[in-house]
């Protein structure tokens, strides 16, 4: 993927007269370069605050509350190794995001005076990059196919990991306990293997169905992906961090906070889809188009002003995860304190080693604290389970 995007960017810069300077000039003149938009409104789709705080919590759901990520962390002997892997991943993601942004600038500079979406050359915004690949690299036979193959291989590797993680969670936390409680015996390895494959197949078909349904949502795939991570991962992130940082939290408050946060997130996502209003789009032009029946214009798409009567559906999708965390924390803390005060249920105190401790970063204590011991034990158990 890195090689494909790099070749696309280099070839695109060469084809545009003036090179990267002209690419930047065209983007800047159309107000597509906005490094510092400090509008504090959470209803602005992309602002400095939304990209910093919103993206922070959205990405945190992937790296801090996603079962696939946590499963990878538990596959190493020490948590320090997992931390180093995250730093390496940070460098890779930074370069990948940079290449993606540059390819977007190249695409705009290439068609800045003849918007291919407006004149009907393509039907959706997601088709801009494939069209750009064919337009710029189509002369190199086989290269467009290789480029598409790299995109699909990267996507399939991530999807396969997610399917396997979901199947592992279902078989371990639901199927095996249910089978043992009902029949009094443990599930055999052969049956568990076939059941796991069937569950993975089910989630795979569900993912294909969701991919097919994306065409009806009216948003870009990237925005939908970030929205789903925020809406469904946000409540989990809230519960996990609640147990890490709040000493008074208990399981009753955590469950109530998780349920209410999930309900609120789903409601927020539904109204965001049903009452979606395309906003913040920049003007485009067709003045340079030839052989088209479209009337040349420089403002085919203009930003839509916020409607004060329905602000909630216009909340930036980058804040979904943050909102879910706030709901989890609020109800988690309130219900936990209420249960403890009323003494409805006997609550066992949280073990101190499970709470966040800044001393864990003290290098002198590496390998000596209880977190390292627990992490190592869990890694050994996971390794033994996988070997059997």
Secondary structure, 3 states (H helix, E strand, C coil): CHHHHHHHHHHHHHHCCCHHHHHHHHHHHCCCCCCCCCCCCCCCCCCHHHHHHHHHHHHHHHHHCCHHHHHHHCCCCCHHHHHHHHHHHHHHHHHHHHHHHHHHHHHHHHCCCCCCCCCCCCCCCCHHHHHHHHHHHCCCCCHHHHHHHHHHHHHHHHHHHHHHHHHHHHHHHHHHHHHHHHHCCCCCHHHHHHHHHHHHHHHHHHHHHHHHHHHHCCCCHHHHHHHHHHHHHHHHHHHHHHHHHCCCCCHHHHHHHHHHHHHHHHHHHHHHHHCCCCCCCCCCCCCCCCCCCCCCCCCCCCCCCCCHHHCHHHCCHHHHHHHHHHHHHHHHHHHHHHHHHHCCCCCCCCCHHHCCCHHHHCHHHCCCCHHHHHHHHHHHHHHHHHHC
